[in-house]
């Protein structure tokens, strides 16, 4: 990689550089309008000249508040990342549990339709569906324990898809008797 040398002008800047540092005569803090003292020898020195080129002047207290805000925002982002990592670890551990139930869930609002799903605890899964129903009318019609719930659920879905006239994801338009018979045959 070649190292490019830039031509410097008389004032020590690059030749094409046009910006200049124009200080206001009596600058005020851009956030709180406090008059700023630029003289470092003065006891009231409170100026942070970090953004002078943008004509954004900050007093020491506003600068410190902004720094602490960014500090806590970064801390929050790091905490959020740690929580996401913990959630992924928890999900990975949960997915290692192979045994569980394959269940048949119904709701009278959808006559003729039933859901065939899997869960470690079928009753708990039914309770989670109740939150979406104002009548709390989901019921577990049938459940059976399997050593490998994922494989059993996939087999049940494949077999039910062959006999059901309508299928929508895990919802099948079949009778409870047919669903129970298929789950028992696995």
C-alpha positions, 0 to 999 in steps of 0.5 A: 500500500502506497503512503500518500503525502498531502501538500500543506499550505502556509498555515499548516493545513491541507491545501484544500482545507477551507474550514476555519475555527471561528470562535464566538466572542461571547459563547454560551452553552448550546444546551443551557445558555450559560455564559462560557468562560474560556480562560483556563486561568479564571476560577469560573472556567467551564468551557469544553471546546470539543465541538467548536468547528460545529459551533456547538459549545458546551459547559462542563456540567452539560458535557458531563451529563452527555458523557454519563448519558452515553456511558449508561446507554452503552452499559444498557446496550451491553446489558441488553446483549448479555440478556439476549445471549442468556435467552439464546442459552436458555432456548438452547437448553430448552431445545435439548429436552426431547421428551414431551407431549404431542397434543390436540387443542380445540376452540369452539370458535373454529368448528371442525379445526384443531391444532396438533402441536408439541410441548414439554407440558401440554396444559401449560401450552394451553394456558398460554393460548388462553391469553389470546382468547377473551373467552378462555375456551381453548381445551386440550382434547388429547395428549400423549407422551413421547420420548422424541416430541419433535419427531412425533409431532412432525410424523403426526403433521405429515399423516394428518396432511394426507387426510385433512381437506384443509391445512393451515400450519399446525391447524387441521380440518379433521375430527378429534377421533382421526387426530387421536387415532393418528397420534396413537399410531405413531 
